[in-house]
Amino acid sequence: MPNRPASAVMATFAAAALIAAAPAAAPLAGPGPTYADIADLADSAPLVVRVQIRTQSALEPARARNVRPGWTRLYLTGKAQALLFGRTAIPEDLAWLVDVPLDARGRPPRLARTSVMLFARPVANRPSDLQLVTPDAQIAWDPEREARVRGIIAELNRPAAPPRVRGVREAISVAGDLAGEGETQLFLSAADDAPVAVTVARKTGQPPRWTASFSEVVESESRPPQRDTLAWYRLACFLPRQLPPGVNLSESEAERGQAATDYAFVLRELGPCPRTRVFGLPR
């Protein structure tokens, strides 16, 4: 989801009014989407809409290709309740396809009259139809989850939002004047060639300290990004698990080893990037 002007976020529905009644939450199955699940979807969705489902029908297998085993494809209709993000005006009545898991009896969930959030794009020349950015880009609604979605959307659309990280471009470690001291800089490749760097500083008798910079200015006194923030997501969810061959440009064998050690330290500090969705990233 690229940065967009505030006017885009304030896009209005074509319909004259939205549903005023409090929506019913869709059934919540499993642990629910993680920060990374939501960020994956929101980062690629031109539209994020809360919808109350009216009707559902399962497509016949012949009309539903490439459906994951144990899942089914539903045709849903619903009424728009809130536009959480979008630059395109949409009508109140909507229709879309979604893949959902079957229950233990081989039946789809009953979704009529419940509310969900859709991460979607408009369909050309069919204003009432939406196409989800992935087959499962529909998540059950509740107030707390909507607040989290809105927060992530706001993060993505800040003027200086951290860009998408593609990988590691260069790694350079330099030893200090005293034994055990030194600094490793990791220069990352990012969307639109944006500057992104990670610095690990080591001082004698102190644990290593690392910072991340998403601008031309490296702020040595800044703190590492907190978990479940956009800066954390860009690093924890997209950095490779080890330094790629050829990027470690440190001069000596000892310094190259230190760069690899410091990179592993940063990954441990970031921690895992848990995801619960079964479909790939909507890139």
Secondary structure, 3 states (H helix, E strand, C coil): CCCCCHHHHCCCCCCCCCCCCCCCECCCCCCCCCHHHHHHHHCCCCEEEEEEEEEEEECCHHHCCCCCCCEEEEEEEEEEEEEEEECCCCCCEEEEEEEEECCCCCCCCCCCCCEEEEEEEEECCEEEEEEECCCCCEEECCHHHHHHHHHHHHHHCCCCCCCCEEEEEEEEEEECCCCCCEEEEEEEEEHHHCCEEEEEEECCCCCCEEEEECCCCCCCCCCCCCCCCHHHHHHHCCCCCCCCCCCECCCCHHHHHHHHHHHHHHHHHHCCCCCCCCCCCCC
